Amino acid sequence: MSDALTLDAITKGYNPGKPSEVQVLRGASLSVRVGEVVALVAPSGAGKSTLLHIGGLLDTPDSGRVLLAGREMGGLSDRARTEARRGDVGFIYQFHHLLPEFTALENVVIPQLANGTAPAAARARAMELLEMVGVGPRASHRPAALSGGEQQRVAFCRALANGPGLLLADEPTGNLDPATSDQVFAALMALVRGTGMAALIATHNLELAARMDRIVRLDQGRVV
């Protein structure tokens, strides 16, 4: 089985040469196979978000290699990195970040239009995803009219709208109460399993982590 994401000896620090210098990642290496769901567990401030941002091409490492589906990302132009990020990677955050002036359906349609999908096909794909997570009847509602759990499920659909091969999620249920978190996580897993994509999910919740295929930990800047 091939790797959807490979991080090889990634280092990353901030404020180099200054008294406030912080070395966050110290040679972190990690692979996520196609179809695999991996939990990334670490305390707050240990570098989980930094690792996800580097893996998703939102940030660049000081050293080390990032490969998406076996393709080296380090030598790409900014435009090529943007295209790879938009088409190959889906992001989910603790807060949904939906566009408040658009409906749930429109929030899932918009990234597809930006990726060149025809409007009719984008609407059909968006509706299919919303139905899969049980938010289909609420498709015409704006985010303010949705519950927290519904908003996050719409965010999941938006992240998967362009059919990425890799999903990166940073505490995707961290802003929800335990009962809603469990329901929303089940919806996320159903989406991921249904598409066969790879997923790297950062979480503090060890119970949720135990429901994934594998758990890795970030300790002192390295993946263990």
mmCIF file of the C-alpha atoms, coordinates in Angstrom:
data_MODEL
# 
_entry.id   MODEL 
# 
loop_
_atom_site.group_PDB 
_atom_site.id 
_atom_site.type_symbol 
_atom_site.label_atom_id 
_atom_site.label_alt_id 
_atom_site.label_comp_id 
_atom_site.label_asym_id 
_atom_site.label_entity_id 
_atom_site.label_seq_id 
_atom_site.pdbx_PDB_ins_code 
_atom_site.Cartn_x 
_atom_site.Cartn_y 
_atom_site.Cartn_z 
_atom_site.occupancy 
_atom_site.B_iso_or_equiv 
_atom_site.pdbx_formal_charge 
_atom_site.auth_seq_id 
_atom_site.auth_comp_id 
_atom_site.auth_asym_id 
_atom_site.auth_atom_id 
_atom_site.pdbx_PDB_model_num 
ATOM 1   C CA . MET A 1 1   ? 0.000   0.000  0.000   1.00 0.00 ? 1   MET A CA 1 
ATOM 2   C CA . SER A 1 2   ? 1.446   3.379  -1.004  1.00 0.00 ? 2   SER A CA 1 
ATOM 3   C CA . ASP A 1 3   ? 1.883   6.423  1.213   1.00 0.00 ? 3   ASP A CA 1 
ATOM 4   C CA . ALA A 1 4   ? -0.424  9.405  0.846   1.00 0.00 ? 4   ALA A CA 1 
ATOM 5   C CA . LEU A 1 5   ? 1.869   11.545 3.025   1.00 0.00 ? 5   LEU A CA 1 
ATOM 6   C CA . THR A 1 6   ? 5.506   11.197 3.969   1.00 0.00 ? 6   THR A CA 1 
ATOM 7   C CA . LEU A 1 7   ? 7.274   13.580 6.336   1.00 0.00 ? 7   LEU A CA 1 
ATOM 8   C CA . ASP A 1 8   ? 10.989  12.862 6.456   1.00 0.00 ? 8   ASP A CA 1 
ATOM 9   C CA . ALA A 1 9   ? 13.227  14.353 9.186   1.00 0.00 ? 9   ALA A CA 1 
ATOM 10  C CA . ILE A 1 10  ? 11.234  17.584 9.468   1.00 0.00 ? 10  ILE A CA 1 
ATOM 11  C CA . THR A 1 11  ? 12.711  20.400 11.548  1.00 0.00 ? 11  THR A CA 1 
ATOM 12  C CA . LYS A 1 12  ? 11.031  23.712 12.312  1.00 0.00 ? 12  LYS A CA 1 
ATOM 13  C CA . GLY A 1 13  ? 11.893  26.552 14.653  1.00 0.00 ? 13  GLY A CA 1 
ATOM 14  C CA . TYR A 1 14  ? 10.809  30.110 15.245  1.00 0.00 ? 14  TYR A CA 1 
ATOM 15  C CA . ASN A 1 15  ? 12.772  33.310 16.019  1.00 0.00 ? 15  ASN A CA 1 
ATOM 16  C CA . PRO A 1 16  ? 16.180  31.800 15.184  1.00 0.00 ? 16  PRO A CA 1 
ATOM 17  C CA . GLY A 1 17  ? 19.152  33.386 16.905  1.00 0.00 ? 17  GLY A CA 1 
ATOM 18  C CA . LYS A 1 18  ? 17.010  35.324 19.358  1.00 0.00 ? 18  LYS A CA 1 
ATOM 19  C CA . PRO A 1 19  ? 16.452  34.789 23.102  1.00 0.00 ? 19  PRO A CA 1 
ATOM 20  C CA . SER A 1 20  ? 12.872  33.780 22.246  1.00 0.00 ? 20  SER A CA 1 
ATOM 21  C CA . GLU A 1 21  ? 14.029  31.073 19.805  1.00 0.00 ? 21  GLU A CA 1 
ATOM 22  C CA . VAL A 1 22  ? 11.871  27.939 19.952  1.00 0.00 ? 22  VAL A CA 1 
ATOM 23  C CA . GLN A 1 23  ? 12.685  24.662 18.201  1.00 0.00 ? 23  GLN A CA 1 
ATOM 24  C CA . VAL A 1 24  ? 9.324   22.975 17.670  1.00 0.00 ? 24  VAL A CA 1 
ATOM 25  C CA . LEU A 1 25  ? 10.156  20.006 15.429  1.00 0.00 ? 25  LEU A CA 1 
ATOM 26  C CA . ARG A 1 26  ? 13.456  18.164 15.709  1.00 0.00 ? 26  ARG A CA 1 
ATOM 27  C CA . GLY A 1 27  ? 13.604  15.618 12.912  1.00 0.00 ? 27  GLY A CA 1 
ATOM 28  C CA . ALA A 1 28  ? 9.976   14.449 12.921  1.00 0.00 ? 28  ALA A CA 1 
ATOM 29  C CA . SER A 1 29  ? 9.265   11.609 10.486  1.00 0.00 ? 29  SER A CA 1 
ATOM 30  C CA . LEU A 1 30  ? 5.860   10.117 9.700   1.00 0.00 ? 30  LEU A CA 1 
ATOM 31  C CA . SER A 1 31  ? 4.097   8.236  6.906   1.00 0.00 ? 31  SER A CA 1 
ATOM 32  C CA . VAL A 1 32  ? 0.340   7.857  6.402   1.00 0.00 ? 32  VAL A CA 1 
ATOM 33  C CA . ARG A 1 33  ? -0.732  5.131  3.997   1.00 0.00 ? 33  ARG A CA 1 
ATOM 34  C CA . VAL A 1 34  ? -3.575  5.388  1.513   1.00 0.00 ? 34  VAL A CA 1 
ATOM 35  C CA . GLY A 1 35  ? -6.815  4.447  3.276   1.00 0.00 ? 35  GLY A CA 1 
ATOM 36  C CA . GLU A 1 36  ? -5.288  4.731  6.745   1.00 0.00 ? 36  GLU A CA 1 
ATOM 37  C CA . VAL A 1 37  ? -6.591  6.941  9.571   1.00 0.00 ? 37  VAL A CA 1 
ATOM 38  C CA . VAL A 1 38  ? -3.827  7.979  11.977  1.00 0.00 ? 38  VAL A CA 1 
ATOM 39  C CA . ALA A 1 39  ? -4.282  9.769  15.297  1.00 0.00 ? 39  ALA A CA 1 
ATOM 40  C CA . LEU A 1 40  ? -1.640  12.338 16.235  1.00 0.00 ? 40  LEU A CA 1 
ATOM 41  C CA . VAL A 1 41  ? -1.563  12.819 20.006  1.00 0.00 ? 41  VAL A CA 1 
ATOM 42  C CA . ALA A 1 42  ? 0.499   15.363 21.948  1.00 0.00 ? 42  ALA A CA 1 
ATOM 43  C CA . PRO A 1 43  ? 0.059   18.032 24.633  1.00 0.00 ? 43  PRO A CA 1 
ATOM 44  C CA . SER A 1 44  ? -0.846  21.577 23.638  1.00 0.00 ? 44  SER A CA 1 
ATOM 45  C CA . GLY A 1 45  ? 2.179   23.444 22.348  1.00 0.00 ? 45  GLY A CA 1 
ATOM 46  C CA . ALA A 1 46  ? 4.053   20.296 21.326  1.00 0.00 ? 46  ALA A CA 1 
ATOM 47  C CA . GLY A 1 47  ? 3.910   21.111 17.612  1.00 0.00 ? 47  GLY A CA 1 
ATOM 48  C CA . LYS A 1 48  ? 0.884   19.185 16.303  1.00 0.00 ? 48  LYS A CA 1 
ATOM 49  C CA . SER A 1 49  ? -0.485  22.148 14.373  1.00 0.00 ? 49  SER A CA 1 
ATOM 50  C CA . THR A 1 50  ? 2.949   22.991 12.991  1.00 0.00 ? 50  THR A CA 1 
ATOM 51  C CA . LEU A 1 51  ? 3.387   19.430 11.746  1.00 0.00 ? 51  LEU A CA 1 
ATOM 52  C CA . LEU A 1 52  ? -0.049  19.463 10.102  1.00 0.00 ? 52  LEU A CA 1 
ATOM 53  C CA . HIS A 1 53  ? 0.594   22.826 8.449   1.00 0.00 ? 53  HIS A CA 1 
ATOM 54  C CA . ILE A 1 54  ? 3.873   21.562 7.004   1.00 0.00 ? 54  ILE A CA 1 
ATOM 55  C CA . GLY A 1 55  ? 2.258   18.327 5.812   1.00 0.00 ? 55  GLY A CA 1 
ATOM 56  C CA . GLY A 1 56  ? -0.528  20.319 4.175   1.00 0.00 ? 56  GLY A CA 1 
ATOM 57  C CA . LEU A 1 57  ? 1.852   22.804 2.505   1.00 0.00 ? 57  LEU A CA 1 
ATOM 58  C CA . LEU A 1 58  ? 0.612   25.745 4.558   1.00 0.00 ? 58  LEU A CA 1 
ATOM 59  C CA . ASP A 1 59  ? 4.119   26.148 6.003   1.00 0.00 ? 59  ASP A CA 1 
ATOM 60  C CA . THR A 1 60  ? 7.608   25.072 4.997   1.00 0.00 ? 60  THR A CA 1 
ATOM 61  C CA . PRO A 1 61  ? 10.118  23.167 7.141   1.00 0.00 ? 61  PRO A CA 1 
ATOM 62  C CA . ASP A 1 62  ? 13.573  24.450 7.949   1.00 0.00 ? 62  ASP A CA 1 
ATOM 63  C CA . SER A 1 63  ? 14.876  21.099 6.730   1.00 0.00 ? 63  SER A CA 1 
ATOM 64  C CA . GLY A 1 64  ? 13.501  17.713 5.752   1.00 0.00 ? 64  GLY A CA 1 
ATOM 65  C CA . ARG A 1 65  ? 11.227  16.471 2.979   1.00 0.00 ? 65  ARG A CA 1 
ATOM 66  C CA . VAL A 1 66  ? 7.468   16.515 2.407   1.00 0.00 ? 66  VAL A CA 1 
ATOM 67  C CA . LEU A 1 67  ? 6.002   14.079 -0.123  1.00 0.00 ? 67  LEU A CA 1 
ATOM 68  C CA . LEU A 1 68  ? 2.347   13.859 -1.198  1.00 0.00 ? 68  LEU A CA 1 
ATOM 69  C CA . ALA A 1 69  ? 1.529   10.555 -2.918  1.00 0.00 ? 69  ALA A CA 1 
ATOM 70  C CA . GLY A 1 70  ? 5.264   10.070 -3.420  1.00 0.00 ? 70  GLY A CA 1 
ATOM 71  C CA . ARG A 1 71  ? 5.789   13.464 -5.044  1.00 0.00 ? 71  ARG A CA 1 
ATOM 72  C CA . GLU A 1 72  ? 8.437   15.728 -3.529  1.00 0.00 ? 72  GLU A CA 1 
ATOM 73  C CA . MET A 1 73  ? 6.932   19.098 -2.599  1.00 0.00 ? 73  MET A CA 1 
ATOM 74  C CA . GLY A 1 74  ? 10.094  20.983 -1.645  1.00 0.00 ? 74  GLY A CA 1 
ATOM 75  C CA . GLY A 1 75  ? 11.077  22.234 -5.090  1.00 0.00 ? 75  GLY A CA 1 
ATOM 76  C CA . LEU A 1 76  ? 7.673   23.431 -6.233  1.00 0.00 ? 76  LEU A CA 1 
ATOM 77  C CA . SER A 1 77  ? 6.802   27.031 -7.012  1.00 0.00 ? 77  SER A CA 1 
ATOM 78  C CA . ASP A 1 78  ? 4.290   28.836 -4.806  1.00 0.00 ? 78  ASP A CA 1 
ATOM 79  C CA . ARG A 1 79  ? 1.661   28.407 -7.517  1.00 0.00 ? 79  ARG A CA 1 
ATOM 80  C CA . ALA A 1 80  ? 2.296   24.678 -7.828  1.00 0.00 ? 80  ALA A CA 1 
ATOM 81  C CA . ARG A 1 81  ? 2.157   24.292 -4.042  1.00 0.00 ? 81  ARG A CA 1 
ATOM 82  C CA . THR A 1 82  ? -1.177  26.132 -3.980  1.00 0.00 ? 82  THR A CA 1 
ATOM 83  C CA . GLU A 1 83  ? -2.584  23.891 -6.695  1.00 0.00 ? 83  GLU A CA 1 
ATOM 84  C CA . ALA A 1 84  ? -1.395  20.754 -4.869  1.00 0.00 ? 84  ALA A CA 1 
ATOM 85  C CA . ARG A 1 85  ? -2.873  21.998 -1.595  1.00 0.00 ? 85  ARG A CA 1 
ATOM 86  C CA . ARG A 1 86  ? -6.205  22.889 -3.178  1.00 0.00 ? 86  ARG A CA 1 
ATOM 87  C CA . GLY A 1 87  ? -6.622  19.627 -5.068  1.00 0.00 ? 87  GLY A CA 1 
ATOM 88  C CA . ASP A 1 88  ? -4.817  17.015 -2.977  1.00 0.00 ? 88  ASP A CA 1 
ATOM 89  C CA . VAL A 1 89  ? -5.326  18.058 0.661   1.00 0.00 ? 89  VAL A CA 1 
ATOM 90  C CA . GLY A 1 90  ? -8.416  18.710 2.766   1.00 0.00 ? 90  GLY A CA 1 
ATOM 91  C CA . PHE A 1 91  ? -8.219  20.651 6.038   1.00 0.00 ? 91  PHE A CA 1 
ATOM 92  C CA . ILE A 1 92  ? -10.474 20.595 9.088   1.00 0.00 ? 92  ILE A CA 1 
ATOM 93  C CA . TYR A 1 93  ? -9.921  22.781 12.137  1.00 0.00 ? 93  TYR A CA 1 
ATOM 94  C CA . GLN A 1 94  ? -11.363 22.947 15.636  1.00 0.00 ? 94  GLN A CA 1 
ATOM 95  C CA . PHE A 1 95  ? -13.556 25.860 14.540  1.00 0.00 ? 95  PHE A CA 1 
ATOM 96  C CA . HIS A 1 96  ? -15.580 25.429 11.381  1.00 0.00 ? 96  HIS A CA 1 
ATOM 97  C CA . HIS A 1 97  ? -14.663 28.731 9.647   1.00 0.00 ? 97  HIS A CA 1 
ATOM 98  C CA . LEU A 1 98  ? -17.720 28.535 7.384   1.00 0.00 ? 98  LEU A CA 1 
ATOM 99  C CA . LEU A 1 99  ? -18.581 31.606 5.316   1.00 0.00 ? 99  LEU A CA 1 
ATOM 100 C CA . PRO A 1 100 ? -21.496 33.121 7.277   1.00 0.00 ? 100 PRO A CA 1 
ATOM 101 C CA . GLU A 1 101 ? -23.246 34.767 4.326   1.00 0.00 ? 101 GLU A CA 1 
ATOM 102 C CA . PHE A 1 102 ? -23.582 31.513 2.396   1.00 0.00 ? 102 PHE A CA 1 
ATOM 103 C CA . THR A 1 103 ? -25.764 28.450 2.997   1.00 0.00 ? 103 THR A CA 1 
ATOM 104 C CA . ALA A 1 104 ? -24.406 25.074 4.020   1.00 0.00 ? 104 ALA A CA 1 
ATOM 105 C CA . LEU A 1 105 ? -24.750 23.886 0.436   1.00 0.00 ? 105 LEU A CA 1 
ATOM 106 C CA . GLU A 1 106 ? -22.976 26.957 -0.950  1.00 0.00 ? 106 GLU A CA 1 
ATOM 107 C CA . ASN A 1 107 ? -20.108 26.539 1.512   1.00 0.00 ? 107 ASN A CA 1 
ATOM 108 C CA . VAL A 1 108 ? -19.452 23.099 0.058   1.00 0.00 ? 108 VAL A CA 1 
ATOM 109 C CA . VAL A 1 109 ? -19.972 24.231 -3.544  1.00 0.00 ? 109 VAL A CA 1 
ATOM 110 C CA . ILE A 1 110 ? -17.563 27.199 -3.465  1.00 0.00 ? 110 ILE A CA 1 
ATOM 111 C CA . PRO A 1 111 ? -14.249 25.285 -3.158  1.00 0.00 ? 111 PRO A CA 1 
ATOM 112 C CA . GLN A 1 112 ? -15.322 23.078 -6.039  1.00 0.00 ? 112 GLN A CA 1 
ATOM 113 C CA . LEU A 1 113 ? -16.002 26.073 -8.265  1.00 0.00 ? 113 LEU A CA 1 
ATOM 114 C CA . ALA A 1 114 ? -12.566 27.432 -7.364  1.00 0.00 ? 114 ALA A CA 1 
ATOM 115 C CA . ASN A 1 115 ? -11.127 24.108 -8.503  1.00 0.00 ? 115 ASN A CA 1 
ATOM 116 C CA . GLY A 1 116 ? -12.875 24.293 -11.896 1.00 0.00 ? 116 GLY A CA 1 
ATOM 117 C CA . THR A 1 117 ? -15.890 22.026 -11.259 1.00 0.00 ? 117 THR A CA 1 
ATOM 118 C CA . ALA A 1 118 ? -19.035 22.872 -13.231 1.00 0.00 ? 118 ALA A CA 1 
ATOM 119 C CA . PRO A 1 119 ? -21.778 24.448 -11.051 1.00 0.00 ? 119 PRO A CA 1 
ATOM 120 C CA . ALA A 1 120 ? -24.323 21.645 -11.514 1.00 0.00 ? 120 ALA A CA 1 
ATOM 121 C CA . ALA A 1 121 ? -21.772 18.944 -10.706 1.00 0.00 ? 121 ALA A CA 1 
ATOM 122 C CA . ALA A 1 122 ? -20.543 20.935 -7.700  1.00 0.00 ? 122 ALA A CA 1 
ATOM 123 C CA . ARG A 1 123 ? -24.062 21.250 -6.283  1.00 0.00 ? 123 ARG A CA 1 
ATOM 124 C CA . ALA A 1 124 ? -24.710 17.535 -6.787  1.00 0.00 ? 124 ALA A CA 1 
ATOM 125 C CA . ARG A 1 125 ? -21.448 16.601 -5.078  1.00 0.00 ? 125 ARG A CA 1 
ATOM 126 C CA . ALA A 1 126 ? -22.138 19.012 -2.201  1.00 0.00 ? 126 ALA A CA 1 
ATOM 127 C CA . MET A 1 127 ? -25.614 17.635 -1.633  1.00 0.00 ? 127 MET A CA 1 
ATOM 128 C CA . GLU A 1 128 ? -24.324 14.054 -1.712  1.00 0.00 ? 128 GLU A CA 1 
ATOM 129 C CA . LEU A 1 129 ? -21.769 14.835 0.988   1.00 0.00 ? 129 LEU A CA 1 
ATOM 130 C CA . LEU A 1 130 ? -24.252 16.729 3.174   1.00 0.00 ? 130 LEU A CA 1 
ATOM 131 C CA . GLU A 1 131 ? -26.683 13.812 2.950   1.00 0.00 ? 131 GLU A CA 1 
ATOM 132 C CA . MET A 1 132 ? -23.913 11.403 3.976   1.00 0.00 ? 132 MET A CA 1 
ATOM 133 C CA . VAL A 1 133 ? -23.409 13.260 7.272   1.00 0.00 ? 133 VAL A CA 1 
ATOM 134 C CA . GLY A 1 134 ? -27.107 13.846 7.938   1.00 0.00 ? 134 GLY A CA 1 
ATOM 135 C CA . VAL A 1 135 ? -27.198 17.577 7.186   1.00 0.00 ? 135 VAL A CA 1 
ATOM 136 C CA . GLY A 1 136 ? -29.000 17.332 3.840   1.00 0.00 ? 136 GLY A CA 1 
ATOM 137 C CA . PRO A 1 137 ? -32.296 18.724 5.214   1.00 0.00 ? 137 PRO A CA 1 
ATOM 138 C CA . ARG A 1 138 ? -30.382 21.761 6.492   1.00 0.00 ? 138 ARG A CA 1 
ATOM 139 C CA . ALA A 1 139 ? -28.577 22.476 3.212   1.00 0.00 ? 139 ALA A CA 1 
ATOM 140 C CA . SER A 1 140 ? -30.389 25.780 2.620   1.00 0.00 ? 140 SER A CA 1 
ATOM 141 C CA . HIS A 1 141 ? -29.585 27.151 6.087   1.00 0.00 ? 141 HIS A CA 1 
ATOM 142 C CA . ARG A 1 142 ? -26.773 29.573 6.813   1.00 0.00 ? 142 ARG A CA 1 
ATOM 143 C CA . PRO A 1 143 ? -24.201 28.632 9.488   1.00 0.00 ? 143 PRO A CA 1 
ATOM 144 C CA . ALA A 1 144 ? -25.821 30.820 12.169  1.00 0.00 ? 144 ALA A CA 1 
ATOM 145 C CA . ALA A 1 145 ? -28.969 28.700 11.914  1.00 0.00 ? 145 ALA A CA 1 
ATOM 146 C CA . LEU A 1 146 ? -27.066 25.424 12.404  1.00 0.00 ? 146 LEU A CA 1 
ATOM 147 C CA . SER A 1 147 ? -25.980 23.763 15.639  1.00 0.00 ? 147 SER A CA 1 
ATOM 148 C CA . GLY A 1 148 ? -22.287 23.444 16.448  1.00 0.00 ? 148 GLY A CA 1 
ATOM 149 C CA . GLY A 1 149 ? -22.286 19.815 15.418  1.00 0.00 ? 149 GLY A CA 1 
ATOM 150 C CA . GLU A 1 150 ? -24.045 20.603 12.148  1.00 0.00 ? 150 GLU A CA 1 
ATOM 151 C CA . GLN A 1 151 ? -21.606 23.400 11.381  1.00 0.00 ? 151 GLN A CA 1 
ATOM 152 C CA . GLN A 1 152 ? -18.643 21.095 11.885  1.00 0.00 ? 152 GLN A CA 1 
ATOM 153 C CA . ARG A 1 153 ? -20.175 18.408 9.692   1.00 0.00 ? 153 ARG A CA 1 
ATOM 154 C CA . VAL A 1 154 ? -20.602 20.980 6.932   1.00 0.00 ? 154 VAL A CA 1 
ATOM 155 C CA . ALA A 1 155 ? -16.926 21.871 7.403   1.00 0.00 ? 155 ALA A CA 1 
ATOM 156 C CA . PHE A 1 156 ? -16.054 18.185 6.937   1.00 0.00 ? 156 PHE A CA 1 
ATOM 157 C CA . CYS A 1 157 ? -17.987 18.134 3.668   1.00 0.00 ? 157 CYS A CA 1 
ATOM 158 C CA . ARG A 1 158 ? -16.248 21.286 2.478   1.00 0.00 ? 158 ARG A CA 1 
ATOM 159 C CA . ALA A 1 159 ? -12.842 19.726 3.205   1.00 0.00 ? 159 ALA A CA 1 
ATOM 160 C CA . LEU A 1 160 ? -13.727 16.628 1.170   1.00 0.00 ? 160 LEU A CA 1 
ATOM 161 C CA . ALA A 1 161 ? -15.543 18.431 -1.640  1.00 0.00 ? 161 ALA A CA 1 
ATOM 162 C CA . ASN A 1 162 ? -12.679 18.292 -4.145  1.00 0.00 ? 162 ASN A CA 1 
ATOM 163 C CA . GLY A 1 163 ? -11.921 14.636 -3.453  1.00 0.00 ? 163 GLY A CA 1 
ATOM 164 C CA . PRO A 1 164 ? -8.483  15.060 -1.848  1.00 0.00 ? 164 PRO A CA 1 
ATOM 165 C CA . GLY A 1 165 ? -6.320  12.041 -1.241  1.00 0.00 ? 165 GLY A CA 1 
ATOM 166 C CA . LEU A 1 166 ? -5.273  13.306 2.181   1.00 0.00 ? 166 LEU A CA 1 
ATOM 167 C CA . LEU A 1 167 ? -7.285  14.805 5.027   1.00 0.00 ? 167 LEU A CA 1 
ATOM 168 C CA . LEU A 1 168 ? -5.546  16.752 7.808   1.00 0.00 ? 168 LEU A CA 1 
ATOM 169 C CA . ALA A 1 169 ? -7.640  17.577 10.872  1.00 0.00 ? 169 ALA A CA 1 
ATOM 170 C CA . ASP A 1 170 ? -6.576  19.656 13.872  1.00 0.00 ? 170 ASP A CA 1 
ATOM 171 C CA . GLU A 1 171 ? -8.750  18.875 16.915  1.00 0.00 ? 171 GLU A CA 1 
ATOM 172 C CA . PRO A 1 172 ? -11.851 18.571 14.695  1.00 0.00 ? 172 PRO A CA 1 
ATOM 173 C CA . THR A 1 173 ? -14.210 17.893 17.618  1.00 0.00 ? 173 THR A CA 1 
ATOM 174 C CA . GLY A 1 174 ? -12.375 19.900 20.284  1.00 0.00 ? 174 GLY A CA 1 
ATOM 175 C CA . ASN A 1 175 ? -15.000 22.654 20.366  1.00 0.00 ? 175 ASN A CA 1 
ATOM 176 C CA . LEU A 1 176 ? -17.956 20.300 20.923  1.00 0.00 ? 176 LEU A CA 1 
ATOM 177 C CA . ASP A 1 177 ? -19.539 18.713 23.977  1.00 0.00 ? 177 ASP A CA 1 
ATOM 178 C CA . PRO A 1 178 ? -18.773 14.993 24.487  1.00 0.00 ? 178 PRO A CA 1 
ATOM 179 C CA . ALA A 1 179 ? -22.065 13.645 23.074  1.00 0.00 ? 179 ALA A CA 1 
ATOM 180 C CA . THR A 1 180 ? -21.944 15.858 19.987  1.00 0.00 ? 180 THR A CA 1 
ATOM 181 C CA . SER A 1 181 ? -18.224 15.147 19.578  1.00 0.00 ? 181 SER A CA 1 
ATOM 182 C CA . ASP A 1 182 ? -18.898 11.423 19.399  1.00 0.00 ? 182 ASP A CA 1 
ATOM 183 C CA . GLN A 1 183 ? -21.646 11.866 16.784  1.00 0.00 ? 183 GLN A CA 1 
ATOM 184 C CA . VAL A 1 184 ? -19.578 14.236 14.674  1.00 0.00 ? 184 VAL A CA 1 
ATOM 185 C CA . PHE A 1 185 ? -16.499 12.016 14.849  1.00 0.00 ? 185 PHE A CA 1 
ATOM 186 C CA . ALA A 1 186 ? -18.589 9.056  13.674  1.00 0.00 ? 186 ALA A CA 1 
ATOM 187 C CA . ALA A 1 187 ? -19.738 11.148 10.708  1.00 0.00 ? 187 ALA A CA 1 
ATOM 188 C CA . LEU A 1 188 ? -16.141 12.081 9.910   1.00 0.00 ? 188 LEU A CA 1 
ATOM 189 C CA . MET A 1 189 ? -14.985 8.468  10.024  1.00 0.00 ? 189 MET A CA 1 
ATOM 190 C CA . ALA A 1 190 ? -17.858 7.413  7.758   1.00 0.00 ? 190 ALA A CA 1 
ATOM 191 C CA . LEU A 1 191 ? -16.828 10.061 5.220   1.00 0.00 ? 191 LEU A CA 1 
ATOM 192 C CA . VAL A 1 192 ? -13.175 9.068  5.330   1.00 0.00 ? 192 VAL A CA 1 
ATOM 193 C CA . ARG A 1 193 ? -13.899 5.343  5.100   1.00 0.00 ? 193 ARG A CA 1 
ATOM 194 C CA . GLY A 1 194 ? -16.429 5.932  2.337   1.00 0.00 ? 194 GLY A CA 1 
ATOM 195 C CA . THR A 1 195 ? -13.891 7.729  0.149   1.00 0.00 ? 195 THR A CA 1 
ATOM 196 C CA . GLY A 1 196 ? -10.847 5.569  0.922   1.00 0.00 ? 196 GLY A CA 1 
ATOM 197 C CA . MET A 1 197 ? -8.708  8.619  1.623   1.00 0.00 ? 197 MET A CA 1 
ATOM 198 C CA . ALA A 1 198 ? -5.843  8.870  4.104   1.00 0.00 ? 198 ALA A CA 1 
ATOM 199 C CA . ALA A 1 199 ? -6.297  10.974 7.234   1.00 0.00 ? 199 ALA A CA 1 
ATOM 200 C CA . LEU A 1 200 ? -4.021  12.396 9.913   1.00 0.00 ? 200 LEU A CA 1 
ATOM 201 C CA . ILE A 1 201 ? -6.111  13.648 12.831  1.00 0.00 ? 201 ILE A CA 1 
ATOM 202 C CA . ALA A 1 202 ? -4.648  15.558 15.766  1.00 0.00 ? 202 ALA A CA 1 
ATOM 203 C CA . THR A 1 203 ? -6.638  15.098 18.952  1.00 0.00 ? 203 THR A CA 1 
ATOM 204 C CA . HIS A 1 204 ? -6.410  15.287 22.736  1.00 0.00 ? 204 HIS A CA 1 
ATOM 205 C CA . ASN A 1 205 ? -9.226  12.749 23.025  1.00 0.00 ? 205 ASN A CA 1 
ATOM 206 C CA . LEU A 1 206 ? -7.647  9.348  23.630  1.00 0.00 ? 206 LEU A CA 1 
ATOM 207 C CA . GLU A 1 207 ? -11.002 7.589  23.316  1.00 0.00 ? 207 GLU A CA 1 
ATOM 208 C CA . LEU A 1 208 ? -11.443 8.954  19.799  1.00 0.00 ? 208 LEU A CA 1 
ATOM 209 C CA . ALA A 1 209 ? -7.809  8.225  18.986  1.00 0.00 ? 209 ALA A CA 1 
ATOM 210 C CA . ALA A 1 210 ? -8.321  4.578  19.935  1.00 0.00 ? 210 ALA A CA 1 
ATOM 211 C CA . ARG A 1 211 ? -10.992 4.295  17.196  1.00 0.00 ? 211 ARG A CA 1 
ATOM 212 C CA . MET A 1 212 ? -8.449  5.091  14.473  1.00 0.00 ? 212 MET A CA 1 
ATOM 213 C CA . ASP A 1 213 ? -6.084  2.656  12.779  1.00 0.00 ? 213 ASP A CA 1 
ATOM 214 C CA . ARG A 1 214 ? -2.919  3.824  14.506  1.00 0.00 ? 214 ARG A CA 1 
ATOM 215 C CA . ILE A 1 215 ? -1.788  6.291  17.166  1.00 0.00 ? 215 ILE A CA 1 
ATOM 216 C CA . VAL A 1 216 ? 1.453   8.247  16.946  1.00 0.00 ? 216 VAL A CA 1 
ATOM 217 C CA . ARG A 1 217 ? 2.753   10.713 19.503  1.00 0.00 ? 217 ARG A CA 1 
ATOM 218 C CA . LEU A 1 218 ? 4.754   13.883 19.154  1.00 0.00 ? 218 LEU A CA 1 
ATOM 219 C CA . ASP A 1 219 ? 7.358   14.016 21.924  1.00 0.00 ? 219 ASP A CA 1 
ATOM 220 C CA . GLN A 1 220 ? 10.098  16.652 22.144  1.00 0.00 ? 220 GLN A CA 1 
ATOM 221 C CA . GLY A 1 221 ? 9.782   17.470 18.476  1.00 0.00 ? 221 GLY A CA 1 
ATOM 222 C CA . ARG A 1 222 ? 9.867   13.894 17.191  1.00 0.00 ? 222 ARG A CA 1 
ATOM 223 C CA . VAL A 1 223 ? 7.168   11.422 16.205  1.00 0.00 ? 223 VAL A CA 1 
ATOM 224 C CA . VAL A 1 224 ? 7.214   8.264  18.343  1.00 0.00 ? 224 VAL A CA 1 
# 
